[in-house]
């Protein structure tokens, strides 16, 4: 479960303000964040992930008050309990597709067993990446990189999945494939899924749609 109360955030030297009075998301919930560019969708994901720290208020994920953790503790929490699909993919250039997918196990010092490698290959196959396992990111299309990033985020079966424009570089068929994969995993594992999207064609897959602009308007 995610619980946000009295959250406030501002970038130094910028007029941008984000204030979320209250938000609760249950395990298994699949939620889409919408709104114009610049209203704080990506910022909110980064606050929830502990990449940014709020100037006021609290963010609780399960039994952890992530907004109160130190830098190292937030990084450890994020690597173990959060799957993040970054808008710029965040792939590591010198790792192959397969090694990028299993990388969270190395970062979090989790046990990288043969079963994990098998699961990584199966997930890559589901998303049409089976023949690309030994390629490096530079040899992939934008859509292929996006799908690798999604596999990497889901492999550890995190309790929280944060996806920033996960369908932004995909054609219509792959958009639906990715959204179905994200929502199915959330419901199967009881994870909370929070997805930033500008794509109205995929909103029907989500339990709830939240326009983030309401919170920036309140902050002005």
C-alpha positions in Angstrom: 0.0 0.0 0.0 1.1 3.6 -0.7 -0.1 6.3 1.6 0.8 10.0 0.9 -0.2 12.8 3.4 0.5 16.5 3.1 3.1 16.1 0.5 4.8 19.2 -0.8 7.7 19.6 -3.2 9.4 22.4 -5.2 12.5 22.5 -7.4 15.0 25.2 -6.2 14.9 28.3 -8.3 11.7 27.2 -10.2 8.1 28.3 -9.9 7.0 24.6 -10.0 5.1 23.4 -7.0 3.5 20.1 -6.3 1.2 19.5 -3.3 -0.6 16.2 -2.7 -3.0 16.5 0.3 -3.8 12.8 0.5 -3.5 9.7 -1.7 -3.9 6.1 -0.8 -3.3 3.2 -3.3 -4.1 -0.4 -2.3 -2.0 -3.4 -3.1 -3.0 -4.7 -6.5 -4.4 -1.3 -7.7 -3.5 -0.3 -11.2 -3.5 3.5 -11.5 -2.7 5.8 -14.4 -1.4 9.3 -13.8 -2.3 11.8 -16.5 -2.1 15.5 -17.1 -0.3 18.0 -19.3 3.5 18.1 -19.4 5.1 20.0 -16.5 2.3 19.2 -14.0 4.5 16.8 -11.9 3.7 13.3 -13.0 7.4 12.2 -13.2 8.2 14.2 -10.2 5.6 12.3 -8.2 7.0 9.0 -9.3 10.5 10.0 -8.2 9.2 11.2 -4.9 7.5 7.9 -4.3 10.6 6.0 -5.3 12.8 8.1 -2.9 14.8 9.5 -5.8 13.6 13.0 -4.7 12.7 14.0 -1.1 9.7 16.1 -0.3 10.0 19.4 1.5 7.0 18.5 3.7 4.7 15.6 4.3 5.1 11.8 4.3 5.2 8.9 1.9 4.6 5.4 3.3 5.1 2.3 1.3 4.0 -0.7 3.2 5.6 -0.5 6.6 8.3 1.9 5.5 8.2 5.7 5.7 10.4 6.2 2.7 10.4 10.0 2.9 12.2 9.7 6.3 14.9 7.2 5.2 18.5 8.2 4.6 20.1 8.1 1.1 21.5 4.6 1.4 18.4 3.2 3.0 16.2 4.7 0.2 18.5 3.2 -2.5 18.4 -0.2 -0.8 14.6 0.0 -0.4 14.2 1.0 -4.1 16.4 -1.8 -5.4 14.6 -4.5 -3.4 10.9 -3.4 -3.4 10.4 -1.1 -6.4 10.4 -1.8 -10.1 10.9 1.5 -12.0 10.5 1.9 -15.7 12.3 5.1 -16.5 11.2 7.3 -19.4 14.8 7.3 -20.8 15.0 3.5 -20.1 18.1 3.7 -17.9 19.8 0.7 -19.6 23.5 0.1 -19.0 25.3 0.5 -22.3 28.0 -2.2 -21.6 25.6 -4.9 -20.6 23.7 -7.2 -22.9 19.9 -7.3 -23.0 19.9 -10.3 -20.7 22.4 -8.8 -18.3 20.4 -5.6 -18.2 17.2 -7.5 -17.3 18.8 -9.5 -14.4 20.8 -6.4 -13.2 18.5 -5.6 -10.3 19.5 -8.9 -8.7 23.1 -7.7 -8.7 22.3 -4.2 -7.4 20.2 -5.5 -4.5 22.6 -8.4 -3.8 19.8 -10.8 -4.4 20.5 -14.5 -5.2 20.9 -14.8 -9.0 20.0 -18.4 -9.5 19.5 -20.5 -12.7 15.7 -20.1 -12.1 16.1 -16.3 -12.3 17.9 -16.5 -15.6 15.2 -18.8 -16.9 12.5 -16.4 -15.7 14.4 -13.5 -17.4 14.5 -15.4 -20.7 10.8 -16.3 -20.5 9.8 -12.7 -19.8 12.0 -11.5 -22.7 10.3 -14.0 -24.9 6.9 -12.8 -23.9 7.8 -9.3 -25.0 9.4 -10.3 -28.3 13.0 -10.0 -27.2 14.1 -13.6 -27.2 16.4 -13.2 -30.2 18.1 -10.0 -28.8 19.5 -11.5 -25.6 23.1 -11.0 -26.6 22.8 -7.6 -28.1 23.8 -4.3 -26.4 21.4 -1.3 -26.0 23.1 0.6 -28.8 22.0 -2.0 -31.3 18.3 -1.8 -30.2 15.4 0.3 -31.4 13.7 2.7 -29.0 10.8 0.3 -28.7 13.1 -2.6 -28.0 14.9 -0.7 -25.3 11.6 0.2 -23.7 10.6 -3.5 -23.5 14.0 -4.4 -22.0 13.5 -1.8 -19.3 10.0 -3.2 -18.6 11.4 -6.7 -18.2 14.1 -5.5 -15.8 11.5 -3.7 -13.7 9.2 -6.7 -13.4 11.7 -9.5 -13.0 12.1 -9.2 -9.2 8.3 -9.2 -8.7 8.4 -5.9 -6.8 5.7 -4.8 -4.4 5.5 -1.4 -6.2 5.8 -0.9 -10.0 6.4 2.7 -11.2 6.3 3.2 -15.0 7.0 6.5 -16.6 5.5 6.6 -20.1 6.1 2.8 -20.7 4.2 2.9 -24.0 5.7 6.1 -25.3 7.9 4.4 -27.9 5.7 1.5 -29.0 3.3 0.8 -31.8 -0.4 0.1 -31.1 0.0 -3.7 -30.7 3.0 -3.5 -28.4 1.3 -0.7 -26.4 -1.5 -3.1 -25.5 1.0 -6.0 -24.9 3.0 -3.9 -22.4 0.0 -2.5 -20.6 -1.5 -6.0 -20.3 1.8 -7.3 -19.0 2.1 -4.5 -16.3 -1.5 -4.8 -15.1 -1.4 -8.6 -15.1 1.7 -8.8 -13.0 0.3 -6.2 -10.5 -2.8 -8.2 -10.1 -1.1 -11.6 -9.9 1.5 -10.5 -7.3 -0.6 -8.0 -5.4 1.7 -5.2 -6.4 0.6 -1.6 -6.7 1.1 -0.2 -10.3 1.4 3.5 -10.9 1.8 4.5 -14.5 2.4 7.9 -16.1 0.8 8.1 -19.5 -0.3 10.6 -22.1 -2.0 7.8 -24.1 -5.7 7.9 -23.7 -6.1 4.6 -25.7 -4.7 2.5 -22.8 -6.6 4.1 -19.9 -9.4 1.5 -20.0 -6.9 -1.0 -18.6 -6.5 0.8 -15.3 -8.7 0.8 -12.2 -8.2 4.5 -11.6 -7.1 7.5 -13.6 -5.7 10.6 -11.7 -5.1 14.0 -13.3 -2.0 15.3 -11.5 -2.7 18.8 -12.7 -5.2 19.2 -9.8 -2.4 19.0 -7.3 -0.2 21.6 -9.1 -3.2 23.9 -9.4 -3.7 23.7 -5.7 -0.1 24.5 -5.1 -0.2 27.8 -7.0 
